[in-house]
Amino acid sequence: MAVNLYEGMFVVDAARGGSDFPALVRHIADILTRNEARIERIEKWDERKLAYPIENAKRGIYVLTYFHMDGSAIAELRHMVRLSEDLLRALFLRKERMDPVQGQLYNAEGEEGEAPPAEPAGAPVLSKEPAQGAAESPEDAEADEAAEPEPQEEEPGPEPAAEPVEPDGEDPQAPAAP
């Protein structure tokens, strides 16, 4: 199976996560590694007020992760997240590359880390072209539609005249019955 890069956003209860955040990072890393994921990066984002209470939590801490794993294992990963009492929500997206660091970095053991080194000059740049057979993003589809002229609809002409029907309902062009 193909191993892909994934972005995982986890939301944890601020009341539980704030007191022992390193243990929470270890818990997330443990769930990922049990599903044979290779963790690339773990970031702690801000604590924020949730749009609506989730399991009686009104505030949440967002934890962003990047990891490589087999795509067929995502369903099991989602199942394990739902079983965890420490994680309120999670979202997993397949990515082409990691976004720049926006929060505090942590390693899988829950220790604060430093930003990874910047990409060296001349590093390969991923193509903007979708892979063969890959679905395009909505923005790409809109751009393609804007570049192609829309087909002109032909104006309807007069409708063809209807064949006359005899008053008794017989068709004058039908062969006569013997």
KEKE-3310 file (N, C-alpha, C; in steps of 0.2 Angstrom, whole numbers, plus 5000, padded with zeros to 4 digits):
npx = (5004:5001:5011:5007:5009:5001:4991:4986:4974:4971:4959:4959:4953:4955:4955:4960:4971:4979:4985:4994:5002:5013:5011:4999:5003:5012:5002:4995:5005:5008:4996:4997:5009:5005:4997:5006:5012:5024:5030:5032:5031:5025:5015:5010:4996:4986:4976:4959:4942:4929:4917:4905:4900:4909:4908:4905:4916:4922:4933:4947:4962:4973:4981:4993:4998:5010:5012:5018:5009:5001:4988:4977:4976:4970:4956:4956:4964:4956:4946:4952:4955:4942:4939:4947:4947:4954:4954:4945:4941:4946:4954:4959:4970:4976:4991:5002:5014:5022:5016:5022:5030:5019:5016:5021:5034:5035:5042:5039:5040:5035:5042:5048:5053:5064:5062:5062:5076:5077:5072:5085:5093:5088:5081:5070:5055:5038:5027:5014:5004:4991:4993:4993:4977:4973:4961:4956:4958:4945:4948:4957:4949:4939:4948:4952:4939:4937:4947:4944:4933:4916:4904:4893:4876:4865:4852:4835:4826:4812:4799:4797:4784:4769:4763:4749:4734:4721:4703:4697:4707:4716:4732:4737:4748:4751:4752:4739:4727:4724)
npy = (4994:5012:5024:5039:5057:5064:5076:5079:5085:5088:5090:5094:5093:5108:5109:5096:5095:5106:5104:5093:5093:5087:5073:5071:5074:5063:5053:5055:5053:5040:5033:5036:5029:5016:5013:5012:5024:5036:5048:5065:5078:5087:5099:5112:5121:5136:5138:5138:5145:5135:5133:5127:5117:5102:5087:5093:5101:5118:5125:5122:5114:5115:5103:5100:5088:5080:5066:5051:5037:5022:5023:5014:5012:5023:5022:5014:5022:5033:5026:5023:5035:5040:5031:5036:5045:5056:5064:5076:5079:5075:5077:5072:5074:5071:5077:5086:5092:5098:5111:5128:5130:5134:5134:5129:5117:5099:5084:5066:5061:5070:5081:5098:5105:5111:5122:5114:5112:5125:5123:5118:5129:5127:5115:5102:5107:5104:5099:5109:5103:5091:5074:5060:5054:5059:5068:5085:5100:5111:5124:5123:5117:5127:5137:5131:5130:5144:5147:5140:5143:5145:5133:5138:5140:5134:5143:5139:5133:5135:5123:5107:5104:5096:5079:5077:5070:5059:5062:5051:5045:5037:5035:5043:5039:5026:5009:5000:4990:4973)
npz = (5000:4998:5006:5014:5017:5030:5039:5055:5065:5082:5095:5111:5128:5137:5151:5155:5147:5149:5162:5161:5149:5142:5144:5137:5124:5123:5123:5111:5102:5105:5100:5087:5083:5087:5076:5066:5061:5055:5064:5060:5064:5079:5085:5096:5097:5100:5115:5114:5114:5111:5098:5101:5116:5118:5124:5137:5138:5136:5132:5121:5117:5103:5094:5082:5070:5060:5049:5042:5035:5030:5019:5021:5035:5041:5045:5056:5064:5066:5073:5085:5090:5093:5103:5113:5129:5131:5120:5111:5098:5081:5065:5050:5036:5020:5014:5003:5006:5021:5031:5036:5052:5065:5079:5096:5096:5099:5104:5101:5114:5122:5125:5124:5108:5095:5081:5065:5053:5040:5023:5012:5000:4983:4985:4980:4972:4974:4961:4955:4947:4946:4952:4940:4937:4949:4960:4956:4965:4971:4967:4957:4947:4945:4940:4928:4921:4920:4910:4899:4885:4886:4880:4866:4866:4855:4847:4848:4834:4823:4827:4820:4808:4813:4808:4799:4806:4804:4807:4813:4820:4813:4805:4790:4783:4787:4783:4775:4782:4779)
capx = (5000:5005:5012:5006:5009:4995:4991:4981:4973:4968:4957:4959:4950:4960:4956:4964:4978:4984:4989:5000:5002:5018:5007:4994:5007:5014:4996:4994:5011:5006:4990:4999:5014:5002:4995:5012:5013:5030:5028:5037:5031:5020:5014:5004:4993:4983:4970:4953:4935:4926:4911:4900:4903:4910:4908:4905:4922:4920:4939:4951:4969:4973:4988:4994:5003:5011:5015:5017:5007:4998:4981:4972:4976:4967:4950:4958:4967:4950:4942:4956:4954:4935:4939:4951:4944:4957:4954:4938:4940:4952:4953:4965:4970:4982:4995:5008:5020:5020:5015:5027:5028:5015:5015:5027:5035:5036:5044:5035:5041:5032:5047:5048:5058:5065:5060:5067:5080:5074:5074:5090:5092:5088:5077:5065:5048:5033:5023:5007:5000:4989:4995:4989:4971:4971:4956:4958:4955:4939:4951:4960:4943:4937:4953:4951:4933:4938:4951:4940:4927:4909:4900:4888:4870:4861:4845:4830:4823:4805:4798:4795:4777:4767:4760:4741:4731:4714:4699:4695:4713:4721:4737:4736:4754:4751:4750:4732:4726:4721)
capy = (5000:5018:5028:5046:5061:5066:5081:5077:5091:5085:5095:5091:5098:5113:5108:5090:5095:5111:5102:5089:5093:5082:5067:5071:5073:5056:5049:5056:5050:5032:5031:5036:5024:5010:5012:5012:5030:5039:5055:5070:5084:5088:5106:5114:5128:5140:5136:5143:5144:5131:5136:5124:5113:5096:5083:5097:5106:5124:5127:5116:5115:5112:5100:5098:5083:5078:5059:5046:5031:5019:5026:5010:5012:5029:5021:5011:5027:5037:5022:5023:5042:5040:5028:5040:5050:5063:5068:5078:5078:5074:5078:5069:5076:5070:5083:5085:5094:5101:5119:5131:5129:5140:5133:5126:5110:5094:5077:5061:5060:5076:5087:5104:5105:5117:5122:5110:5117:5127:5119:5121:5132:5122:5109:5101:5110:5099:5102:5111:5098:5085:5067:5057:5051:5062:5073:5092:5104:5115:5130:5121:5116:5134:5140:5127:5132:5151:5147:5137:5146:5141:5132:5143:5136:5135:5145:5134:5135:5133:5116:5104:5103:5089:5076:5077:5064:5059:5063:5045:5043:5033:5038:5042:5036:5019:5004:4998:4983:4968)
capz = (5000:4997:5012:5012:5022:5033:5044:5060:5070:5087:5099:5118:5133:5140:5158:5156:5143:5152:5168:5160:5142:5139:5144:5132:5118:5122:5121:5104:5098:5106:5096:5080:5082:5087:5069:5062:5058:5057:5066:5057:5068:5083:5087:5101:5095:5106:5118:5111:5116:5106:5095:5105:5120:5116:5130:5142:5137:5133:5129:5119:5115:5097:5093:5075:5069:5053:5050:5036:5036:5025:5019:5023:5042:5043:5048:5062:5068:5068:5078:5091:5093:5096:5110:5118:5133:5132:5113:5109:5091:5077:5058:5046:5029:5016:5012:4998:5010:5028:5031:5040:5059:5068:5086:5099:5093:5104:5101:5103:5121:5126:5127:5119:5103:5091:5074:5060:5049:5034:5017:5009:4993:4978:4987:4975:4973:4972:4955:4956:4943:4950:4949:4935:4940:4956:4959:4956:4970:4968:4964:4950:4943:4943:4935:4921:4918:4917:4905:4893:4883:4887:4873:4865:4865:4848:4848:4845:4828:4823:4828:4814:4808:4815:4803:4800:4808:4802:4813:4816:4824:4809:4802:4783:4780:4789:4778:4775:4785:4774)
cpx = (5004:5005:5012:5008:5002:4996:4985:4980:4968:4965:4956:4956:4955:4961:4960:4971:4982:4988:4995:5000:5007:5015:5002:4998:5010:5008:4995:4999:5010:5001:4993:5004:5011:4999:5000:5013:5020:5029:5034:5037:5025:5020:5009:5002:4990:4977:4965:4947:4932:4919:4905:4903:4904:4912:4909:4912:4920:4927:4943:4958:4970:4981:4988:4999:5004:5015:5014:5014:5003:4991:4976:4971:4972:4960:4951:4960:4961:4946:4946:4955:4947:4935:4943:4947:4947:4957:4947:4936:4946:4950:4960:4964:4976:4985:5000:5014:5018:5020:5021:5025:5024:5014:5022:5028:5037:5038:5039:5035:5037:5036:5047:5054:5059:5063:5065:5071:5076:5076:5080:5089:5092:5084:5071:5058:5043:5029:5016:5002:4998:4992:4990:4983:4969:4965:4959:4955:4949:4942:4954:4954:4940:4941:4953:4945:4934:4942:4948:4934:4921:4906:4894:4882:4867:4854:4840:4827:4816:4804:4796:4787:4775:4763:4752:4739:4723:4709:4697:4701:4718:4726:4737:4742:4755:4749:4742:4732:4722:4714)
cpy = (5006:5022:5035:5050:5064:5072:5079:5083:5087:5091:5091:5096:5102:5111:5102:5092:5101:5109:5098:5088:5088:5075:5066:5070:5066:5051:5049:5052:5042:5030:5031:5030:5017:5008:5013:5018:5032:5046:5060:5076:5085:5096:5108:5121:5131:5136:5141:5141:5140:5134:5133:5119:5106:5092:5087:5102:5112:5127:5121:5119:5111:5109:5097:5093:5082:5071:5056:5040:5028:5021:5021:5009:5018:5027:5018:5017:5031:5033:5023:5030:5043:5036:5031:5045:5056:5067:5069:5077:5077:5074:5076:5071:5074:5076:5081:5087:5097:5108:5121:5130:5135:5140:5131:5119:5106:5088:5072:5059:5065:5081:5092:5103:5111:5116:5118:5115:5119:5123:5122:5124:5126:5115:5108:5104:5105:5103:5103:5106:5093:5079:5064:5053:5054:5067:5080:5095:5109:5122:5129:5120:5123:5138:5137:5130:5139:5151:5145:5141:5142:5139:5136:5138:5138:5138:5140:5137:5134:5125:5113:5103:5096:5086:5076:5070:5065:5059:5057:5042:5039:5038:5037:5039:5028:5014:5001:4991:4979:4966)
cpz = (5000:5004:5010:5018:5024:5038:5048:5065:5076:5092:5106:5123:5137:5147:5159:5152:5146:5158:5166:5152:5139:5139:5139:5125:5117:5121:5114:5100:5099:5101:5089:5079:5083:5080:5064:5058:5060:5058:5063:5062:5073:5085:5091:5098:5101:5109:5116:5114:5110:5104:5099:5110:5117:5122:5136:5143:5133:5130:5127:5117:5108:5096:5085:5074:5062:5053:5043:5039:5030:5025:5022:5031:5045:5047:5055:5067:5071:5074:5085:5094:5096:5103:5115:5122:5133:5125:5112:5102:5087:5069:5055:5039:5026:5013:5007:5002:5017:5027:5036:5048:5062:5076:5089:5097:5099:5100:5103:5110:5125:5128:5122:5115:5100:5084:5069:5056:5043:5028:5014:5002:4988:4979:4982:4977:4970:4966:4957:4952:4947:4947:4944:4939:4947:4954:4960:4962:4967:4964:4958:4945:4940:4939:4928:4918:4916:4911:4898:4891:4884:4881:4872:4863:4859:4850:4845:4839:4828:4823:4821:4814:4809:4809:4804:4802:4806:4808:4816:4820:4820:4806:4794:4780:4782:4784:4780:4778:4780:4776)
residu = (MET:ALA:VAL:ASN:LEU:TYR:GLU:GLY:MET:PHE:VAL:VAL:ASP:ALA:ALA:ARG:GLY:GLY:SER:ASP:PHE:PRO:ALA:LEU:VAL:ARG:HIS:ILE:ALA:ASP:ILE:LEU:THR:ARG:ASN:GLU:ALA:ARG:ILE:GLU:ARG:ILE:GLU:LYS:TRP:ASP:GLU:ARG:LYS:LEU:ALA:TYR:PRO:ILE:GLU:ASN:ALA:LYS:ARG:GLY:ILE:TYR:VAL:LEU:THR:TYR:PHE:HIS:MET:ASP:GLY:SER:ALA:ILE:ALA:GLU:LEU:ARG:HIS:MET:VAL:ARG:LEU:SER:GLU:ASP:LEU:LEU:ARG:ALA:LEU:PHE:LEU:ARG:LYS:GLU:ARG:MET:ASP:PRO:VAL:GLN:GLY:GLN:LEU:TYR:ASN:ALA:GLU:GLY:GLU:GLU:GLY:GLU:ALA:PRO:PRO:ALA:GLU:PRO:ALA:GLY:ALA:PRO:VAL:LEU:SER:LYS:GLU:PRO:ALA:GLN:GLY:ALA:ALA:GLU:SER:PRO:GLU:ASP:ALA:GLU:ALA:ASP:GLU:ALA:ALA:GLU:PRO:GLU:PRO:GLN:GLU:GLU:GLU:PRO:GLY:PRO:GLU:PRO:ALA:ALA:GLU:PRO:VAL:GLU:PRO:ASP:GLY:GLU:ASP:PRO:GLN:ALA:PRO:ALA:ALA:PRO)
# end
